[in-house]
């Protein structure tokens, strides 16, 4: 799940992904405000990123919208053009 979320947020390039977009990408269903599964996946991803980089994860909440990567995204191993 964390990899799907990472791919979605990276593809958005600093544009917030709505909770509905995330729910569709991860679970193939519309978001339900009572469902906390997105928050759980985001929390796990933040924990992993913070451990890897030794600081706060650049994964930010956007109140009333969803989540966004707030740092530049660099694809490792991509062809340079």
PyMOL commands that set and color helices and strands:
alter all, ss='L'
color gray80, all
select helices_A, chain A and resi 2-12+19-27+37-53
alter helices_A, ss='H'
color red, helices_A
select strands_A, chain A and resi 17-18+59-62+66-69
alter strands_A, ss='S'
color yellow, strands_A
deselect
rebuild
show_as cartoon
